[in-house]
């Protein structure tokens, strides 16, 4: 890991900020500002290197948390195989219910488009009528899908 990071640092930090050979010679007063520019560019480069390191650490932390969650979920599925299969069945059935519900919702929108567009009361009624159900249904489907998803290809053929 350290060797990999060093090779990346060398790759990203090797930049020639010197002036090209064919460039005209700077005037006497310009050399100070040129040195300041080089110093600022080096500071920017150092800050970018630090940002890259921090981003690598952040990605590592997020990956570790995701791996831990996937591991815990896999252990839960192994401990509760029947419940995981039931969750899969429930997710598939609820997905069909969601499809029908969304069809009804879109039909309602198509039939009442003008009233929904022109009247705030009608729009609020529509959102109150359909919004919470859609939100809760999506939440339930997400939970059931996560609990029933197969974690490896060998497991995928065993589920209905």
Secondary structure, DSSP 4 states (H G I P E B T S, - for coil): -HHHHHHHHHHHH----SPPTTSPPPPTTHHHHHHHHHHHHHHHHHHHHHHHHHHHHHHHHHHHHHHHHHHHHHHHHHHTHHHHHHHHHHHHHHHHHHHHHHHHHHHHHHHTHHHHHH-HHHHHHHHHHHHHHHHHHHHHHHHHHHHH--SSHHHHTT--
